[in-house]
Amino acid sequence: CGILALFAATPVSAFSLLRDGVISQQTRGYDGAGIWIANGSGREYSLKKQGMMRSIFWSKEAKCFEKKSSKIWMMQNRYGTSGDQLEDNLQPIRRIHKKSKEVFTVVHNGEFSRDTDHNSHHVSLSDTVLFADQIASSDEPTIERAIRHTLKKKNGAYSLAIATKQTLYAVRDPNGIRPLVYGKVMIQDQLCWVVSSESTVLDNIGVSQIKEVLPASFLSFNQDGIKIHRPIHAKKKPSYCAFESVYIMDEHTKAHIPAKTSYEIRNHPTVNLVRFRSGQILAQESPVKKKEIDFVCGVPGTGITSGQGYAQMLLLPYVQAIIDKEHKDQEQRTFMSADVSKIFQKVMNHFTFLDVFEGKRVLLVDDSLVRGNITTGLISLL
């Protein structure tokens, strides 16, 4: 999933800017997207639908947000790894804390471990919905204490933005499994704090000094500025998800690698460079001899750069013999399809093959091999 959240001391009109920024993390999920805001008088507006961001945030229904101003902007696009493909599982998730009566919303990237005592009727609900419900039902007197109390009992991967109408919280799990970054930007002469899954989103909306929310961190943003709170859990050994830089992230974003300070992310290589270097390393480790290869081809889109790195390391010809039929409303990450049975057909619809394969010994480079569905489809077509 991809998240984007903004806090401003006074309401700002930011929809067009945020929309143009958040679209760069479409690759993080295709199952649906949503937005929630509360204007200066406290009135709430939200939109959540299944589908891709361009069909939601550029729709007629979303046009009203262009005229709205808000202190809090919450956006998310979903890749459903927990719960059914239901609109109830789309984010942001809005709830009311029973003790303080405060409205709050949650956007989440990651996956909590399932509670051992959950009832069977909860199986269709996502882990994020259950998490929001637990905060809402907490006996703690404030939202902040409810968040802390709930997260103390949680394990798993979580990069979270949680907002009330006055405060934005950013929390990351102690292993740092999923990425989370933040920074500040001027919008309509207002200093705004922005939290996102990827640095490229912040780049696109003009954030100049990007920082990383370090593992186990708990931050809050309000009219007094930023506050770094006491961690909820002790920091653990970094367990970053390698699949982020291999497959999930936008190629221009800073790579998801361990850091000791929040500033280090500025010196991280881009995801594109990590993929290129991975191809070079693969060429050095591969048992296939150079003389056994006529040309190298990377599988669009995330395997191309690795393929180029492989070819460059061995001084082999690189031919982009598989072409991506890319268009704006098409899934760019076929692996993330909710219905696995449709992947083979999607491969057929996704790619065009140049007539250069016959009689050639081709070294095909893809970003990863998990279930093998995409590789099987490609080899069958070749």
C-alpha positions in Angstrom: 0.0 0.0 0.0 0.9 3.6 -0.3 0.1 6.4 2.1 0.2 10.2 2.0 -0.8 12.5 4.8 -0.5 16.3 5.3 -0.9 18.6 8.3 -1.1 22.4 8.1 -1.6 24.8 11.0 -4.4 26.5 9.1 -6.5 25.0 6.2 -4.9 24.8 2.8 -6.2 23.8 -0.6 -3.9 21.0 -1.6 -5.8 18.4 -3.5 -4.4 19.0 -7.0 -0.8 19.1 -5.6 -1.2 16.0 -3.5 -3.0 14.1 -6.2 -0.1 14.8 -8.6 2.3 13.6 -6.0 0.5 10.4 -4.8 0.1 9.0 -8.3 3.8 8.2 -8.4 3.2 5.5 -5.8 0.4 3.8 -7.8 2.8 0.8 -8.1 2.2 0.1 -4.4 -1.4 -1.1 -4.9 -4.2 -1.3 -7.4 -7.1 -2.6 -5.4 -8.6 0.8 -4.5 -7.9 4.3 -3.1 -9.3 6.9 -0.9 -9.1 10.4 0.6 -10.4 12.0 3.8 -10.3 15.7 4.9 -11.9 17.9 7.5 -12.3 21.6 6.6 -11.8 24.6 8.8 -15.2 24.3 10.4 -14.7 20.6 11.1 -16.9 19.3 8.4 -15.6 16.0 6.9 -15.4 14.9 3.3 -14.3 11.5 2.0 -14.1 9.4 -1.1 -13.2 5.7 -1.3 -13.6 3.4 -4.3 -12.1 0.3 -5.8 -9.9 0.7 -8.8 -6.8 2.7 -9.7 -6.0 6.2 -8.5 -6.5 7.9 -11.8 -10.0 6.6 -12.1 -10.8 7.8 -8.5 -8.8 11.0 -7.8 -9.4 12.4 -11.3 -13.1 11.4 -11.4 -16.1 13.8 -11.3 -16.8 12.7 -7.7 -13.3 13.9 -6.7 -13.6 17.3 -8.4 -15.2 18.8 -5.3 -11.9 18.4 -3.4 -10.3 20.9 -5.7 -12.3 23.6 -3.9 -11.8 22.4 -0.4 -9.4 23.5 2.2 -8.3 21.4 5.2 -5.7 21.2 8.0 -5.5 17.4 7.5 -5.3 15.5 4.2 -5.2 11.7 4.3 -4.8 9.6 1.1 -4.1 5.9 0.5 -4.0 3.3 -2.3 -4.4 -0.3 -1.3 -2.8 -3.6 -2.1 -5.0 -6.1 -0.2 -2.9 -8.6 1.7 -5.4 -8.9 4.5 -9.2 -9.2 4.4 -11.5 -9.5 1.4 -11.8 -7.1 -1.5 -14.5 -5.1 0.1 -15.1 -1.3 0.1 -15.2 -1.5 3.9 -11.5 -2.4 3.8 -10.5 0.7 1.7 -8.7 3.4 3.5 -8.6 5.9 5.1 -10.5 4.2 7.9 -12.6 6.6 10.0 -13.6 5.9 13.5 -14.6 7.8 16.7 -12.7 7.2 20.0 -15.4 6.2 22.5 -13.7 8.0 25.5 -12.7 11.3 24.0 -15.4 11.3 21.3 -12.7 12.5 18.8 -12.9 11.5 15.2 -9.7 9.9 13.8 -8.6 8.3 10.6 -5.9 5.7 9.8 -3.9 5.0 6.7 -1.6 2.0 6.9 1.1 0.3 4.8 2.1 -3.2 6.0 0.4 -6.0 7.7 -0.3 -6.6 11.4 -0.1 -10.1 12.8 -3.6 -11.4 13.3 -4.9 -11.5 16.8 -5.3 -15.1 18.1 -8.7 -14.4 19.6 -10.4 -12.8 16.7 -13.8 -14.2 15.8 -14.5 -15.9 12.5 -16.7 -13.0 11.3 -13.6 -10.8 11.4 -11.8 -12.8 8.7 -13.3 -10.7 5.9 -12.1 -7.5 7.5 -8.6 -6.2 7.0 -6.0 -5.9 9.8 -6.2 -2.1 9.5 -10.0 -2.1 10.1 -9.5 -4.2 13.2 -6.7 -2.0 14.4 -8.8 1.1 14.0 -11.7 -0.6 15.8 -9.3 -1.4 18.7 -8.2 2.2 19.0 -11.9 3.3 18.9 -12.9 1.0 21.7 -9.8 1.7 23.9 -10.5 2.9 27.5 -7.5 5.2 27.3 -8.6 8.9 27.8 -6.9 10.3 24.7 -6.3 9.3 21.1 -2.6 9.4 21.6 -2.7 7.1 24.6 -5.1 4.8 22.8 -2.7 4.5 19.8 0.2 3.7 22.1 -1.9 1.2 24.1 -3.1 -0.6 21.0 0.3 -0.7 19.3 2.0 -2.1 22.4 0.0 -5.3 21.7 0.8 -5.4 18.0 3.4 -7.2 16.0 4.1 -7.2 12.3 4.8 -4.6 9.7 3.3 -1.1 10.0 4.1 2.3 8.6 1.1 4.4 9.8 -0.3 7.9 9.6 -3.2 8.5 12.1 -5.0 11.8 12.2 -7.4 13.7 14.3 -8.8 17.0 13.2 -5.9 18.8 15.0 -2.9 16.4 15.0 -1.2 14.0 12.6 0.8 11.0 14.0 3.4 9.0 12.1 4.5 5.6 13.5 6.8 2.9 12.2 7.3 -0.6 13.5 10.5 -1.5 15.4 12.0 -3.6 12.5 11.4 -0.9 9.9 9.9 -3.5 7.5 8.0 -0.9 5.4 9.3 2.6 4.4 8.0 5.9 5.8 9.4 9.4 5.0 8.4 12.9 5.9 9.3 16.6 5.3 7.9 20.1 5.1 6.7 22.2 2.3 5.2 25.7 1.8 1.7 25.7 0.4 -0.2 29.0 0.1 2.3 30.6 2.5 1.6 27.9 5.1 4.3 25.5 6.4 2.9 22.0 6.0 4.2 18.7 7.2 3.9 15.7 4.8 4.3 12.0 5.5 4.5 9.4 2.7 5.5 5.9 1.8 8.1 7.0 -0.8 10.5 9.9 -1.2 9.4 10.4 -4.9 6.0 11.5 -3.7 7.5 14.2 -1.5 9.9 15.2 -4.4 6.9 15.7 -6.7 5.1 18.1 -4.3 8.2 20.2 -3.6 9.5 18.9 -0.3 13.2 19.8 -0.3 14.6 18.2 2.9 13.3 14.7 3.1 13.8 12.6 6.3 13.1 9.0 7.2 10.8 8.0 10.0 13.3 5.6 11.7 12.2 2.2 12.9 10.3 2.3 16.3 9.7 6.1 15.9 6.5 7.8 17.0 6.1 11.4 15.7 3.3 14.0 15.9 2.7 17.1 13.9 0.4 19.9 15.1 0.2 23.7 15.2 3.3 23.8 17.5 5.4 21.9 15.0 6.9 18.4 15.2 7.3 16.3 18.3 9.3 13.1 18.7 7.7 10.9 21.3 9.0 8.1 23.4 9.1 4.9 21.3 6.3 2.4 21.9 8.6 -0.5 21.3 12.4 -0.8 21.6 14.1 -0.7 18.2 15.0 -4.2 16.9 17.4 -5.5 14.4 16.5 -4.0 11.0 14.4 -6.4 8.9 13.7 -4.3 5.8 11.6 -5.8 3.0 14.0 -6.4 0.1 10.9 -6.6 -2.3 10.4 -2.9 -1.8 13.4 -1.9 -3.9 13.2 -4.9 -6.2 9.6 -4.5 -7.2 7.2 -2.3 -5.3 8.7 1.1 -5.2 8.7 3.7 -8.0 12.1 3.7 -9.8 12.9 7.3 -8.9 12.4 6.9 -5.2 15.2 6.5 -2.7 16.0 2.9 -2.0 14.6 1.2 1.1 17.8 0.3 3.0 18.8 0.6 6.7 19.9 3.9 8.1 21.1 5.2 11.4 19.9 8.7 11.1 16.8 10.3 9.6 18.9 12.4 7.2 20.8 9.4 5.6 18.0 8.8 3.1 19.1 11.8 1.1 22.3 9.9 0.2 20.6 6.6 -0.6 20.8 5.4 -4.2 17.6 5.4 -6.2 15.6 2.2 -6.7 16.7 2.3 -10.4 20.4 2.2 -9.4 19.8 -0.7 -7.0 18.1 -2.7 -9.7 20.9 -2.0 -12.2 23.6 -3.0 -9.6 21.5 -6.1 -8.8 21.7 -7.1 -12.4 25.5 -6.7 -12.4 25.8 -8.9 -9.3 23.6 -11.5 -10.9 25.8 -11.6 -13.9 28.8 -12.3 -11.6 27.1 -15.0 -9.7 25.2 -16.7 -12.6 26.3 -20.2 -13.7 25.4 -19.4 -17.3 28.6 -18.7 -19.3 28.8 -15.7 -21.6 29.4 -17.8 -24.7 26.1 -19.5 -24.1 24.1 -16.2 -24.5 23.2 -14.4 -27.7 21.5 -11.5 -26.1 20.0 -10.3 -22.8 16.5 -9.1 -22.3 14.9 -7.6 -19.2 11.2 -8.2 -18.5 9.2 -5.0 -18.4 9.0 -2.9 -16.4 11.0 -3.6 -13.2 13.3 -6.2 -14.8 14.6 -4.0 -17.5 17.2 -2.1 -15.5 18.5 -5.3 -14.0 18.7 -6.9 -17.4 20.8 -3.9 -18.6 23.1 -4.2 -15.6 23.6 -7.9 -16.4 24.4 -7.2 -20.1 26.7 -4.4 -19.2 28.7 -6.5 -16.7 29.4 -9.2 -19.3 29.6 -6.9 -22.3 26.7 -8.7 -24.0 24.1 -7.3 -26.4 21.0 -6.1 -24.8 17.8 -6.3 -26.8 14.4 -5.0 -25.4 12.6 -7.8 -27.3 9.6 -7.7 -24.9 7.6 -4.5 -25.0 5.2 -3.3 -22.3 1.8 -2.2 -23.6 1.8 0.6 -21.0 -1.0 3.0 -20.6 -2.2 5.1 -17.7 -5.1 3.0 -16.6 -3.2 -0.4 -16.7 -1.7 -2.2 -13.7 2.1 -2.0 -13.9 2.6 -4.7 -11.3 1.0 -7.9 -12.7 2.2 -9.9 -9.7 -0.1 -7.8 -7.4 -3.3 -8.9 -9.2 -5.9 -9.9 -6.7 -7.1 -12.8 -8.8 -4.1 -15.1 -9.4 -6.0 -17.2 -12.0 -6.0 -14.1 -14.3 -2.3 -13.5 -14.3 -1.5 -15.6 -17.4 -4.1 -13.7 -19.4 -2.8 -10.4 -18.1 0.7 -11.4 -19.3 -0.7 -11.9 -22.8 -2.5 -8.6 -22.7 0.5 -6.8 -21.1 3.3 -7.5 -23.4 4.3 -7.4 -27.1 7.1 -9.6 -28.4 9.5 -8.6 -31.1 10.2 -11.2 -33.8 13.9 -11.7 -32.8 13.8 -14.8 -30.5 13.8 -17.6 -33.1 17.0 -19.6 -32.9 18.5 -17.3 -30.3 19.8 -18.2 -26.9 18.2 -15.5 -24.7 19.1 -14.7 -21.1 15.8 -13.4 -19.7 16.1 -11.3 -16.5 13.1 -10.6 -14.3 13.0 -8.8 -11.0 12.0 -11.8 -8.9 10.5 -15.3 -8.9 7.8 -15.9 -6.2 4.9 -18.0 -7.4 6.3 -18.4 -10.9 3.0 -17.4 -12.6 4.4 -14.6 -14.7 7.6 -16.5 -15.7 5.5 -19.5 -16.7 3.3 -17.3 -18.9 6.2 -15.5 -20.5 8.1 -18.7 -21.4 5.0 -20.3 -22.8 4.4 -17.3 -25.0 8.0 -17.3 -26.1 
